[in-house]
Amino acid sequence: MRKSSSRGLKLTTVICAVIIMAVSAVLSNISVADDMEVKTAQSE
């Protein structure tokens, strides 16, 4: 019983970490796209 609950906790932690990494990656991609748009608008 204890082993399965501790394994479930680790699995939940891993899933949370993956979700956080995915969200931060999406946010950084959006900010990079915004920066590129600004640079192209300034260069024109």
Secondary structure as GFF3:
##gff-version 3
##sequence-region A 1 44
A	DSSP	alpha_helix	2	43	.	.	.	ID=ss1
###
